[in-house]
């Protein structure tokens, strides 16, 4: 299973890299590319690899690791943006030893982004496919609305992403799903492609007991837009502390991201 997933990851990477580069690469500065990487509604094909290492999880203070492979593909000259998240989880057992590994539930979001002035907005559905087995997934089909709002004055990229999902089908023996995610992001871009960012993911599990519903992290990320040959790659690393969390949830998270970028769409060639 692990080898199969790794092969899929390599194939997806090769396909994205093989799509080719448009003339827009030469026309975009490092800051412009960095701002595009920070904008979930940018008219840019990207392949982010986001790794989250969660510390002090469970009664034995173990470590969990989640690698999110999340290709973003725009269509119709950026009016429709799709994002799919494939989470690979190294999940420790609640015992002092033992770890599960595998694919968790897959999330697909499609944003319609109308032409606006001064800010960008995207609205659309989020659908969760029960791909995870055992304790790695919900075993439920879930769906709900998703919204993102962004403004980019000067060197800043500021925005808010929010969604809520409800289960509507799946294994009747498993708990129903009713979860909210709110992620604000504040990015400040520095010279030569460097940037500082705060983009914690605040979640609420409405099915849990009141005292265990919320996870509220706070933290900071630093990164840089670099180029490997002609390939722009957005690199960042940061840390987040959960100021509010359920029982046995992790205290700290270290997040590292590498995002491959192709400034073109697959539905319309650059003029």
Secondary structure, 3 states (H helix, E strand, C coil): CHHHHHHHHHHHHHHHHCCCCCCHHHHCCHHHHHHHHHCCCCCCEEEEEEEEEEEEECCCCEEEEEEEEEEEEEEHHHCEEEEEEEEEEEEECCCCCCEEEEECCEEEEEEECCCCCCCEEEEEEEEEECCCCHHHCCCEEEEEEEEEEEECCCCEEEEEEEEEEEEEEECCCCCCCEEEEEEEEEEEECHHHEEEEECCEEEEECCCCHHHCEEEEEEEEEEEEEEECCEEEEEEEEEEEEEECCCCCCCEEEEEEEEEEECCCCCCCCC
